[in-house]
Amino acid sequence: RKILVINGPNLNILGKRQVNIYGNESLPQIINSLKNIAEKKEFIIKDFQSNIEGNIISFLNEEFLDSFSQADVKNSSVLSCAKLSKIAGIIINPAGYSHTSVAIRDALEVFSEENIPIFEVHLSNIFSREEFRHNSFVSPIATGVISGLGSFGYTAALHKIIELA
Ligand code: DQA
């Protein structure tokens, strides 16, 4: 099964961007170590990064339609769709869009309604920073939120998704 790892704006420059806040690992390094863990457990990581809100939404929409059209063929009931979905879970760092985007939350909510676990990850502790970072539109529909553990947040989320699968 597949695990989606989605990263929002400015995370493409991780490793160079405000290293005191976000660490010196690059996004490809983080994704590679997730892939190594997933592979051993026979999961596939599909990763996506974009600086453009609409592209993140389109990616989620396509994954949603793909996952459920497959499930529908086998069985039409919603409950079994969740079980048959090819997606075991979603790890997302919506970055700056966490604090602004109703639309990304809406695109994610369709997965949480199908009981697909969603983990929101922030490298930094958003609550120890500026007040505008304290609210995330995504958090209320997430299965869990990890903030301030650096790249280990992604690893922890991955282990949890594998455990839940
Ligand atoms: C971030 C925190 C956000 O507030 C910020 O806009 C980011 C990264 C984090 O990983 O700590 O771009 O999501």
Backbone and ligand atoms as CSV (ligand in chain L), in Angstrom:
chain,resi,resn,atom,element,x,y,z
A,1,ARG,N,N,0.829,-1.207,0.000
A,1,ARG,CA,C,0.000,0.000,0.000
A,1,ARG,C,C,0.867,1.262,0.000
A,2,LYS,N,N,0.173,2.341,-0.248
A,2,LYS,CA,C,0.866,3.595,-0.505
A,2,LYS,C,C,0.709,4.549,0.687
A,3,ILE,N,N,1.761,5.289,0.972
A,3,ILE,CA,C,1.700,6.341,1.992
A,3,ILE,C,C,2.084,7.654,1.305
A,4,LEU,N,N,1.211,8.655,1.415
A,4,LEU,CA,C,1.485,9.944,0.778
A,4,LEU,C,C,2.267,10.830,1.739
A,5,VAL,N,N,3.315,11.464,1.225
A,5,VAL,CA,C,4.091,12.431,2.023
A,5,VAL,C,C,4.076,13.752,1.260
A,6,ILE,N,N,3.388,14.733,1.818
A,6,ILE,CA,C,3.167,15.986,1.100
A,6,ILE,C,C,3.817,17.143,1.855
A,7,ASN,N,N,4.561,17.933,1.124
A,7,ASN,CA,C,5.228,19.086,1.726
A,7,ASN,C,C,4.867,20.357,0.984
A,8,GLY,N,N,4.530,21.367,1.756
A,8,GLY,CA,C,4.082,22.630,1.203
A,8,GLY,C,C,5.217,23.595,0.896
A,9,PRO,N,N,4.879,24.867,0.770
A,9,PRO,CA,C,5.804,25.880,0.271
A,9,PRO,C,C,7.056,26.072,1.113
A,10,ASN,N,N,8.135,26.331,0.425
A,10,ASN,CA,C,9.451,26.653,1.010
A,10,ASN,C,C,10.157,25.447,1.635
A,11,LEU,N,N,9.519,24.298,1.587
A,11,LEU,CA,C,10.172,23.109,2.140
A,11,LEU,C,C,11.136,22.496,1.120
A,12,ASN,N,N,11.046,22.942,-0.124
A,12,ASN,CA,C,12.020,22.526,-1.143
A,12,ASN,C,C,13.415,23.087,-0.833
A,13,ILE,N,N,13.487,24.128,-0.020
A,13,ILE,CA,C,14.818,24.697,0.298
A,13,ILE,C,C,15.277,24.317,1.711
A,14,LEU,N,N,14.651,23.290,2.264
A,14,LEU,CA,C,15.099,22.778,3.576
A,14,LEU,C,C,16.582,22.433,3.509
A,15,GLY,N,N,17.257,22.652,4.616
A,15,GLY,CA,C,18.698,22.387,4.645
A,15,GLY,C,C,19.489,23.659,4.416
A,16,LYS,N,N,18.830,24.599,3.737
A,16,LYS,CA,C,19.469,25.908,3.501
A,16,LYS,C,C,18.652,27.013,4.161
A,17,ARG,N,N,17.403,26.728,4.379
A,17,ARG,CA,C,16.461,27.728,4.881
A,17,ARG,C,C,16.490,27.757,6.411
A,18,GLN,N,N,16.769,28.891,7.024
A,18,GLN,CA,C,16.702,29.078,8.479
A,18,GLN,C,C,17.054,27.787,9.236
A,19,VAL,N,N,18.306,27.369,9.058
A,19,VAL,CA,C,18.714,26.051,9.580
A,19,VAL,C,C,18.597,25.966,11.106
A,20,ASN,N,N,18.676,27.111,11.767
A,20,ASN,CA,C,18.511,27.115,13.229
A,20,ASN,C,C,17.088,26.728,13.629
A,21,ILE,N,N,16.134,26.977,12.737
A,21,ILE,CA,C,14.725,26.631,13.021
A,21,ILE,C,C,14.371,25.274,12.404
A,22,TYR,N,N,14.806,25.051,11.165
A,22,TYR,CA,C,14.313,23.884,10.419
A,22,TYR,C,C,15.337,22.754,10.250
A,23,GLY,N,N,16.562,22.971,10.715
A,23,GLY,CA,C,17.574,21.921,10.640
A,23,GLY,C,C,18.322,21.922,9.319
A,24,ASN,N,N,19.379,21.117,9.239
A,24,ASN,CA,C,20.206,21.152,8.027
A,24,ASN,C,C,19.983,19.982,7.073
A,25,GLU,N,N,18.988,19.169,7.368
A,25,GLU,CA,C,18.655,18.093,6.427
A,25,GLU,C,C,17.845,18.659,5.263
A,26,SER,N,N,18.139,18.159,4.076
A,26,SER,CA,C,17.358,18.587,2.910
A,26,SER,C,C,16.091,17.735,2.810
A,27,LEU,N,N,15.138,18.204,2.008
A,27,LEU,CA,C,13.905,17.417,1.835
A,27,LEU,C,C,14.187,16.058,1.179
A,28,PRO,N,N,15.018,15.995,0.133
A,28,PRO,CA,C,15.333,14.662,-0.430
A,28,PRO,C,C,15.940,13.712,0.603
A,29,GLN,N,N,16.760,14.239,1.505
A,29,GLN,CA,C,17.337,13.374,2.559
A,29,GLN,C,C,16.243,12.824,3.468
A,30,ILE,N,N,15.323,13.687,3.842
A,30,ILE,CA,C,14.220,13.255,4.719
A,30,ILE,C,C,13.371,12.197,4.003
A,31,ILE,N,N,13.024,12.490,2.741
A,31,ILE,CA,C,12.176,11.566,1.975
A,31,ILE,C,C,12.877,10.215,1.800
A,32,ASN,N,N,14.188,10.260,1.531
A,32,ASN,CA,C,14.926,9.003,1.351
A,32,ASN,C,C,14.914,8.139,2.595
A,33,SER,N,N,15.079,8.769,3.747
A,33,SER,CA,C,15.093,7.928,4.945
A,33,SER,C,C,13.698,7.364,5.229
A,34,LEU,N,N,12.653,8.115,4.855
A,34,LEU,CA,C,11.291,7.569,4.996
A,34,LEU,C,C,11.097,6.381,4.052
A,35,LYS,N,N,11.611,6.542,2.824
A,35,LYS,CA,C,11.468,5.460,1.834
A,35,LYS,C,C,12.160,4.194,2.316
A,36,ASN,N,N,13.335,4.349,2.936
A,36,ASN,CA,C,14.059,3.183,3.457
A,36,ASN,C,C,13.259,2.429,4.510
A,37,ILE,N,N,12.649,3.186,5.406
A,37,ILE,CA,C,11.838,2.554,6.465
A,37,ILE,C,C,10.624,1.867,5.841
A,38,ALA,N,N,9.946,2.585,4.930
A,38,ALA,CA,C,8.707,2.073,4.329
A,38,ALA,C,C,8.952,0.797,3.521
A,39,GLU,N,N,10.031,0.825,2.758
A,39,GLU,CA,C,10.361,-0.315,1.894
A,39,GLU,C,C,10.458,-1.618,2.684
A,40,LYS,N,N,11.131,-1.512,3.842
A,40,LYS,CA,C,11.328,-2.709,4.671
A,40,LYS,C,C,10.003,-3.301,5.126
A,41,LYS,N,N,8.998,-2.446,5.216
A,41,LYS,CA,C,7.680,-2.911,5.660
A,41,LYS,C,C,6.725,-3.102,4.479
A,42,GLU,N,N,7.278,-3.041,3.282
A,42,GLU,CA,C,6.503,-3.233,2.053
A,42,GLU,C,C,5.431,-2.178,1.812
A,43,PHE,N,N,5.773,-0.942,2.165
A,43,PHE,CA,C,4.920,0.198,1.816
A,43,PHE,C,C,5.656,1.046,0.785
A,44,ILE,N,N,4.859,1.731,-0.037
A,44,ILE,CA,C,5.439,2.633,-1.039
A,44,ILE,C,C,5.176,4.069,-0.607
A,45,ILE,N,N,6.224,4.873,-0.623
A,45,ILE,CA,C,6.058,6.303,-0.326
A,45,ILE,C,C,5.854,7.043,-1.645
A,46,LYS,N,N,4.766,7.800,-1.722
A,46,LYS,CA,C,4.601,8.701,-2.868
A,46,LYS,C,C,4.733,10.122,-2.328
A,47,ASP,N,N,5.779,10.813,-2.704
A,47,ASP,CA,C,5.979,12.149,-2.141
A,47,ASP,C,C,5.690,13.239,-3.155
A,48,PHE,N,N,5.277,14.371,-2.622
A,48,PHE,CA,C,4.903,15.505,-3.461
A,48,PHE,C,C,5.222,16.787,-2.698
A,49,GLN,N,N,5.917,17.693,-3.376
A,49,GLN,CA,C,6.172,19.014,-2.782
A,49,GLN,C,C,5.738,20.071,-3.771
A,50,SER,N,N,5.070,21.098,-3.273
A,50,SER,CA,C,4.730,22.212,-4.149
A,50,SER,C,C,4.672,23.501,-3.358
A,51,ASN,N,N,5.036,24.562,-4.062
A,51,ASN,CA,C,4.911,25.901,-3.475
A,51,ASN,C,C,3.564,26.518,-3.830
A,52,ILE,N,N,2.745,25.751,-4.542
A,52,ILE,CA,C,1.482,26.282,-5.072
A,52,ILE,C,C,0.297,25.549,-4.447
A,53,GLU,N,N,-0.537,26.290,-3.774
A,53,GLU,CA,C,-1.675,25.716,-3.044
A,53,GLU,C,C,-2.534,24.816,-3.921
A,54,GLY,N,N,-2.907,25.328,-5.099
A,54,GLY,CA,C,-3.793,24.570,-5.986
A,54,GLY,C,C,-3.190,23.249,-6.445
A,55,ASN,N,N,-1.874,23.217,-6.574
A,55,ASN,CA,C,-1.230,21.965,-7.006
A,55,ASN,C,C,-1.287,20.911,-5.908
A,56,ILE,N,N,-1.213,21.343,-4.669
A,56,ILE,CA,C,-1.328,20.403,-3.539
A,56,ILE,C,C,-2.753,19.837,-3.508
A,57,ILE,N,N,-3.730,20.703,-3.746
A,57,ILE,CA,C,-5.135,20.277,-3.757
A,57,ILE,C,C,-5.396,19.317,-4.923
A,58,SER,N,N,-4.876,19.654,-6.104
A,58,SER,CA,C,-5.081,18.775,-7.264
A,58,SER,C,C,-4.437,17.417,-7.042
A,59,PHE,N,N,-3.239,17.409,-6.438
A,59,PHE,CA,C,-2.574,16.139,-6.133
A,59,PHE,C,C,-3.461,15.303,-5.202
A,60,LEU,N,N,-3.971,15.922,-4.155
A,60,LEU,CA,C,-4.826,15.199,-3.199
A,60,LEU,C,C,-6.100,14.697,-3.875
A,61,ASN,N,N,-6.709,15.545,-4.706
A,61,ASN,CA,C,-7.941,15.158,-5.405
A,61,ASN,C,C,-7.697,13.953,-6.312
A,62,GLU,N,N,-6.584,13.991,-7.028
A,62,GLU,CA,C,-6.285,12.875,-7.938
A,62,GLU,C,C,-6.046,11.584,-7.167
A,63,GLU,N,N,-5.316,11.689,-6.067
A,63,GLU,CA,C,-5.057,10.502,-5.248
A,63,GLU,C,C,-6.361,9.956,-4.673
A,64,PHE,N,N,-7.247,10.871,-4.300
A,64,PHE,CA,C,-8.542,10.471,-3.734
A,64,PHE,C,C,-9.367,9.712,-4.768
A,65,LEU,N,N,-9.479,10.302,-5.952
A,65,LEU,CA,C,-10.277,9.668,-7.017
A,65,LEU,C,C,-9.677,8.333,-7.417
A,66,ASP,N,N,-8.370,8.288,-7.515
A,66,ASP,CA,C,-7.674,7.063,-7.914
A,66,ASP,C,C,-7.911,5.970,-6.879
A,67,SER,N,N,-7.702,6.298,-5.643
A,67,SER,CA,C,-7.827,5.330,-4.565
A,67,SER,C,C,-9.230,4.743,-4.499
A,68,PHE,N,N,-10.234,5.636,-4.645
A,68,PHE,CA,C,-11.595,5.167,-4.429
A,68,PHE,C,C,-12.254,4.615,-5.679
A,69,SER,N,N,-11.793,5.010,-6.845
A,69,SER,CA,C,-12.375,4.378,-8.044
A,69,SER,C,C,-11.977,2.906,-8.063
A,70,GLN,N,N,-10.747,2.628,-7.631
A,70,GLN,CA,C,-10.290,1.233,-7.542
A,70,GLN,C,C,-11.129,0.451,-6.541
A,71,ALA,N,N,-11.352,1.076,-5.389
A,71,ALA,CA,C,-12.105,0.405,-4.330
A,71,ALA,C,C,-13.546,0.152,-4.762
A,72,ASP,N,N,-14.114,1.129,-5.495
A,72,ASP,CA,C,-15.509,1.030,-5.919
A,72,ASP,C,C,-15.770,-0.179,-6.802
A,73,VAL,N,N,-14.800,-0.497,-7.608
A,73,VAL,CA,C,-14.970,-1.618,-8.524
A,73,VAL,C,C,-15.254,-2.889,-7.734
A,74,LYS,N,N,-14.524,-3.028,-6.633
A,74,LYS,CA,C,-14.640,-4.263,-5.870
A,74,LYS,C,C,-15.879,-4.283,-4.979
A,75,ASN,N,N,-16.178,-3.139,-4.396
A,75,ASN,CA,C,-17.295,-3.104,-3.450
A,75,ASN,C,C,-17.786,-1.663,-3.313
A,76,SER,N,N,-19.091,-1.491,-3.347
A,76,SER,CA,C,-19.596,-0.127,-3.402
A,76,SER,C,C,-19.808,0.519,-2.031
A,77,SER,N,N,-19.720,-0.239,-0.952
A,77,SER,CA,C,-20.015,0.404,0.335
A,77,SER,C,C,-18.840,1.243,0.827
A,78,VAL,N,N,-19.190,2.347,1.479
A,78,VAL,CA,C,-18.182,3.334,1.896
A,78,VAL,C,C,-17.188,2.723,2.879
A,79,LEU,N,N,-17.704,1.912,3.784
A,79,LEU,CA,C,-16.834,1.315,4.792
A,79,LEU,C,C,-15.730,0.453,4.170
A,80,SER,N,N,-16.133,-0.363,3.215
A,80,SER,CA,C,-15.119,-1.224,2.612
A,80,SER,C,C,-14.183,-0.425,1.717
A,81,CYS,N,N,-14.643,0.749,1.250
A,81,CYS,CA,C,-13.758,1.622,0.484
A,81,CYS,C,C,-12.530,1.960,1.305
A,82,ALA,N,N,-12.758,2.321,2.579
A,82,ALA,CA,C,-11.636,2.691,3.436
A,82,ALA,C,C,-10.669,1.523,3.554
A,83,LYS,N,N,-11.213,0.354,3.722
A,83,LYS,CA,C,-10.361,-0.830,3.897
A,83,LYS,C,C,-9.610,-1.171,2.610
A,84,LEU,N,N,-10.305,-0.959,1.487
A,84,LEU,CA,C,-9.693,-1.339,0.213
A,84,LEU,C,C,-8.819,-0.235,-0.376
A,85,SER,N,N,-8.882,0.958,0.216
A,85,SER,CA,C,-8.112,2.060,-0.331
A,85,SER,C,C,-6.640,1.695,-0.393
A,86,LYS,N,N,-6.036,2.122,-1.490
A,86,LYS,CA,C,-4.614,1.824,-1.645
A,86,LYS,C,C,-3.774,2.713,-0.729
A,87,ILE,N,N,-4.394,3.745,-0.169
A,87,ILE,CA,C,-3.639,4.690,0.662
A,87,ILE,C,C,-3.755,4.305,2.140
A,88,ALA,N,N,-2.605,4.015,2.738
A,88,ALA,CA,C,-2.585,3.606,4.144
A,88,ALA,C,C,-2.586,4.817,5.072
A,89,GLY,N,N,-2.115,5.939,4.572
A,89,GLY,CA,C,-2.078,7.134,5.410
A,89,GLY,C,C,-1.423,8.294,4.701
A,90,ILE,N,N,-1.571,9.468,5.311
A,90,ILE,CA,C,-1.026,10.690,4.721
A,90,ILE,C,C,-0.189,11.423,5.773
A,91,ILE,N,N,1.010,11.810,5.375
A,91,ILE,CA,C,1.845,12.673,6.207
A,91,ILE,C,C,1.927,14.002,5.471
A,92,ILE,N,N,1.537,15.074,6.133
A,92,ILE,CA,C,1.581,16.371,5.445
A,92,ILE,C,C,2.178,17.459,6.325
A,93,ASN,N,N,3.124,18.193,5.746
A,93,ASN,CA,C,3.574,19.444,6.348
A,93,ASN,C,C,3.076,20.543,5.419
A,94,PRO,N,N,1.938,21.150,5.762
A,94,PRO,CA,C,1.376,22.158,4.865
A,94,PRO,C,C,2.147,23.481,4.902
A,95,ALA,N,N,3.163,23.553,5.778
A,95,ALA,CA,C,4.015,24.748,5.923
A,95,ALA,C,C,3.138,25.997,6.098
A,96,GLY,N,N,3.462,27.059,5.389
A,96,GLY,CA,C,2.726,28.317,5.586
A,96,GLY,C,C,1.228,28.189,5.330
A,97,TYR,N,N,0.846,27.236,4.478
A,97,TYR,CA,C,-0.584,27.058,4.170
A,97,TYR,C,C,-1.374,26.481,5.347
A,98,SER,N,N,-0.670,25.907,6.324
A,98,SER,CA,C,-1.353,25.402,7.526
A,98,SER,C,C,-2.232,26.493,8.134
A,99,HIS,N,N,-1.665,27.690,8.113
A,99,HIS,CA,C,-2.274,28.794,8.853
A,99,HIS,C,C,-3.267,29.591,8.024
A,100,THR,N,N,-3.406,29.223,6.750
A,100,THR,CA,C,-4.268,30.026,5.864
A,100,THR,C,C,-5.283,29.225,5.048
A,101,SER,N,N,-5.024,27.929,4.838
A,101,SER,CA,C,-5.744,27.266,3.752
A,101,SER,C,C,-6.929,26.385,4.184
A,102,VAL,N,N,-8.118,26.929,4.013
A,102,VAL,CA,C,-9.337,26.138,4.183
A,102,VAL,C,C,-9.398,25.077,3.086
A,103,ALA,N,N,-8.913,25.430,1.898
A,103,ALA,CA,C,-9.038,24.540,0.739
A,103,ALA,C,C,-8.179,23.278,0.885
A,104,ILE,N,N,-6.983,23.405,1.463
A,104,ILE,CA,C,-6.161,22.203,1.680
A,104,ILE,C,C,-6.812,21.339,2.757
A,105,ARG,N,N,-7.329,21.963,3.776
A,105,ARG,CA,C,-8.059,21.192,4.798
A,105,ARG,C,C,-9.225,20.424,4.166
A,106,ASP,N,N,-9.998,21.098,3.299
A,106,ASP,CA,C,-11.138,20.439,2.644
A,106,ASP,C,C,-10.680,19.240,1.808
A,107,ALA,N,N,-9.564,19.417,1.125
A,107,ALA,CA,C,-9.045,18.329,0.270
A,107,ALA,C,C,-8.598,17.143,1.117
A,108,LEU,N,N,-8.143,17.412,2.342
A,108,LEU,CA,C,-7.711,16.347,3.247
A,108,LEU,C,C,-8.885,15.681,3.952
A,109,GLU,N,N,-9.903,16.476,4.211
A,109,GLU,CA,C,-11.024,15.991,5.032
A,109,GLU,C,C,-11.715,14.784,4.402
A,110,VAL,N,N,-11.740,14.723,3.078
A,110,VAL,CA,C,-12.390,13.581,2.414
A,110,VAL,C,C,-11.670,12.271,2.745
A,111,PHE,N,N,-10.371,12.364,3.008
A,111,PHE,CA,C,-9.624,11.158,3.401
A,111,PHE,C,C,-9.926,10.808,4.858
A,112,SER,N,N,-9.980,11.820,5.712
A,112,SER,CA,C,-10.219,11.502,7.129
A,112,SER,C,C,-11.633,10.958,7.315
A,113,GLU,N,N,-12.565,11.389,6.455
A,113,GLU,CA,C,-13.927,10.830,6.516
A,113,GLU,C,C,-13.955,9.346,6.130
A,114,GLU,N,N,-12.945,8.917,5.410
A,114,GLU,CA,C,-12.829,7.489,5.044
A,114,GLU,C,C,-11.900,6.753,6.001
A,115,ASN,N,N,-11.614,7.399,7.127
A,115,ASN,CA,C,-10.760,6.799,8.170
A,115,ASN,C,C,-9.339,6.517,7.720
A,116,ILE,N,N,-8.884,7.269,6.762
A,116,ILE,CA,C,-7.464,7.179,6.391
A,116,ILE,C,C,-6.694,8.125,7.316
A,117,PRO,N,N,-5.717,7.591,8.077
A,117,PRO,CA,C,-5.032,8.449,9.036
A,117,PRO,C,C,-4.215,9.563,8.380
A,118,ILE,N,N,-4.319,10.739,8.952
A,118,ILE,CA,C,-3.586,11.908,8.464
A,118,ILE,C,C,-2.750,12.457,9.607
A,119,PHE,N,N,-1.452,12.580,9.377
A,119,PHE,CA,C,-0.590,13.185,10.390
A,119,PHE,C,C,-0.020,14.492,9.863
A,120,GLU,N,N,-0.247,15.543,10.633
A,120,GLU,CA,C,0.283,16.863,10.293
A,120,GLU,C,C,1.621,17.025,11.005
A,121,VAL,N,N,2.636,17.344,10.242
A,121,VAL,CA,C,3.983,17.458,10.809
A,121,VAL,C,C,4.509,18.877,10.613
A,122,HIS,N,N,5.100,19.409,11.664
A,122,HIS,CA,C,5.865,20.660,11.571
A,122,HIS,C,C,7.230,20.410,12.166
A,123,LEU,N,N,8.244,20.812,11.459
A,123,LEU,CA,C,9.608,20.638,11.977
A,123,LEU,C,C,9.801,21.444,13.257
A,124,SER,N,N,9.322,22.680,13.229
A,124,SER,CA,C,9.480,23.563,14.387
A,124,SER,C,C,8.259,23.441,15.298
A,125,ASN,N,N,8.413,23.960,16.509
A,125,ASN,CA,C,7.270,24.037,17.421
A,125,ASN,C,C,6.484,25.301,17.090
A,126,ILE,N,N,5.374,25.121,16.374
A,126,ILE,CA,C,4.625,26.300,15.900
A,126,ILE,C,C,4.036,27.109,17.059
A,127,PHE,N,N,3.910,26.467,18.222
A,127,PHE,CA,C,3.293,27.166,19.366
A,127,PHE,C,C,4.287,28.046,20.125
A,128,SER,N,N,5.570,27.827,19.875
A,128,SER,CA,C,6.564,28.676,20.551
A,128,SER,C,C,6.970,29.840,19.655
A,129,ARG,N,N,6.306,29.957,18.507
A,129,ARG,CA,C,6.685,30.983,17.535
A,129,ARG,C,C,5.606,32.067,17.451
A,130,GLU,N,N,5.621,32.826,16.370
A,130,GLU,CA,C,4.673,33.937,16.249
A,130,GLU,C,C,3.229,33.433,16.405
A,131,GLU,N,N,2.390,34.320,16.896
A,131,GLU,CA,C,1.004,33.937,17.157
A,131,GLU,C,C,0.272,33.449,15.897
A,132,PHE,N,N,0.595,34.027,14.741
A,132,PHE,CA,C,-0.123,33.623,13.516
A,132,PHE,C,C,0.160,32.180,13.124
A,133,ARG,N,N,1.199,31.569,13.750
A,133,ARG,CA,C,1.481,30.160,13.467
A,133,ARG,C,C,0.752,29.209,14.418
A,134,HIS,N,N,0.097,29.768,15.419
A,134,HIS,CA,C,-0.512,28.914,16.448
A,134,HIS,C,C,-1.752,28.183,15.941
A,135,ASN,N,N,-2.438,28.772,14.970
A,135,ASN,CA,C,-3.620,28.097,14.426
A,135,ASN,C,C,-3.279,27.361,13.133
A,136,SER,N,N,-3.711,26.118,13.058
A,136,SER,CA,C,-3.623,25.385,11.795
A,136,SER,C,C,-5.018,24.918,11.425
A,137,PHE,N,N,-5.440,25.226,10.202
A,137,PHE,CA,C,-6.757,24.768,9.729
A,137,PHE,C,C,-6.807,23.251,9.590
A,138,VAL,N,N,-5.641,22.649,9.432
A,138,VAL,CA,C,-5.563,21.200,9.198
A,138,VAL,C,C,-5.716,20.403,10.499
A,139,SER,N,N,-5.198,20.934,11.598
A,139,SER,CA,C,-5.133,20.162,12.855
A,139,SER,C,C,-6.451,19.504,13.279
A,140,PRO,N,N,-7.595,20.217,13.197
A,140,PRO,CA,C,-8.837,19.586,13.677
A,140,PRO,C,C,-9.263,18.347,12.896
A,141,ILE,N,N,-8.804,18.212,11.657
A,141,ILE,CA,C,-9.207,17.024,10.883
A,141,ILE,C,C,-8.068,15.989,10.806
A,142,ALA,N,N,-6.957,16.285,11.482
A,142,ALA,CA,C,-5.827,15.353,11.479
A,142,ALA,C,C,-6.014,14.291,12.553
A,143,THR,N,N,-5.443,13.123,12.311
A,143,THR,CA,C,-5.425,12.054,13.308
A,143,THR,C,C,-4.467,12.445,14.431
A,144,GLY,N,N,-3.358,13.062,14.053
A,144,GLY,CA,C,-2.372,13.508,15.026
A,144,GLY,C,C,-1.553,14.648,14.475
A,145,VAL,N,N,-0.972,15.412,15.393
A,145,VAL,CA,C,-0.150,16.568,15.007
A,145,VAL,C,C,1.186,16.461,15.731
A,146,ILE,N,N,2.266,16.580,14.976
A,146,ILE,CA,C,3.611,16.517,15.565
A,146,ILE,C,C,4.316,17.826,15.234
A,147,SER,N,N,4.781,18.508,16.253
A,147,SER,CA,C,5.379,19.820,16.026
A,147,SER,C,C,6.590,19.999,16.923
A,148,GLY,N,N,7.729,20.327,16.333
A,148,GLY,CA,C,8.905,20.639,17.136
A,148,GLY,C,C,9.900,19.503,17.279
A,149,LEU,N,N,9.658,18.382,16.607
A,149,LEU,CA,C,10.586,17.254,16.693
A,149,LEU,C,C,11.540,17.207,15.495
A,150,GLY,N,N,11.557,18.257,14.686
A,150,GLY,CA,C,12.403,18.244,13.494
A,150,GLY,C,C,11.976,17.141,12.545
A,151,SER,N,N,12.943,16.605,11.810
A,151,SER,CA,C,12.591,15.596,10.806
A,151,SER,C,C,12.098,14.294,11.438
A,152,PHE,N,N,12.408,14.085,12.713
A,152,PHE,CA,C,11.901,12.883,13.391
A,152,PHE,C,C,10.369,12.852,13.410
A,153,GLY,N,N,9.744,14.017,13.298
A,153,GLY,CA,C,8.282,14.066,13.233
A,153,GLY,C,C,7.739,13.247,12.072
A,154,TYR,N,N,8.410,13.328,10.924
A,154,TYR,CA,C,7.981,12.545,9.754
A,154,TYR,C,C,8.153,11.040,10.029
A,155,THR,N,N,9.290,10.711,10.653
A,155,THR,CA,C,9.578,9.301,10.943
A,155,THR,C,C,8.546,8.734,11.909
A,156,ALA,N,N,8.247,9.509,12.928
A,156,ALA,CA,C,7.267,9.066,13.931
A,156,ALA,C,C,5.907,8.848,13.272
A,157,ALA,N,N,5.510,9.787,12.416
A,157,ALA,CA,C,4.220,9.675,11.720
A,157,ALA,C,C,4.189,8.427,10.842
A,158,LEU,N,N,5.306,8.163,10.164
A,158,LEU,CA,C,5.380,6.981,9.296
A,158,LEU,C,C,5.202,5.693,10.107
A,159,HIS,N,N,5.916,5.606,11.226
A,159,HIS,CA,C,5.787,4.412,12.068
A,159,HIS,C,C,4.335,4.228,12.540
A,160,LYS,N,N,3.696,5.326,12.871
A,160,LYS,CA,C,2.311,5.234,13.352
A,160,LYS,C,C,1.376,4.756,12.240
A,161,ILE,N,N,1.563,5.278,11.026
A,161,ILE,CA,C,0.714,4.848,9.903
A,161,ILE,C,C,0.912,3.357,9.642
A,162,ILE,N,N,2.166,2.907,9.689
A,162,ILE,CA,C,2.446,1.481,9.455
A,162,ILE,C,C,1.777,0.644,10.551
A,163,GLU,N,N,1.850,1.134,11.771
A,163,GLU,CA,C,1.212,0.410,12.888
A,163,GLU,C,C,-0.312,0.329,12.709
A,164,LEU,N,N,-0.909,1.410,12.205
A,164,LEU,CA,C,-2.372,1.456,12.047
A,164,LEU,C,C,-2.869,0.658,10.846
A,165,ALA,N,N,-1.975,0.420,9.898
A,165,ALA,CA,C,-2.398,-0.168,8.607
A,165,ALA,C,C,-2.835,-1.627,8.763
L,1,DQA,C1,C,6.479,24.763,9.320
L,1,DQA,C2,C,5.973,25.870,10.245
L,1,DQA,C3,C,5.182,26.904,9.463
L,1,DQA,O1,O,4.691,27.917,10.334
L,1,DQA,C4,C,6.068,27.558,8.421
L,1,DQA,O2,O,5.309,28.459,7.641
L,1,DQA,C5,C,6.779,26.564,7.572
L,1,DQA,C6,C,7.271,25.327,8.153
L,1,DQA,C7,C,7.397,23.748,10.064
L,1,DQA,O3,O,7.683,22.710,9.492
L,1,DQA,O4,O,7.849,24.012,11.183
L,1,DQA,O5,O,7.031,26.825,6.397
L,1,DQA,O6,O,5.364,24.038,8.821
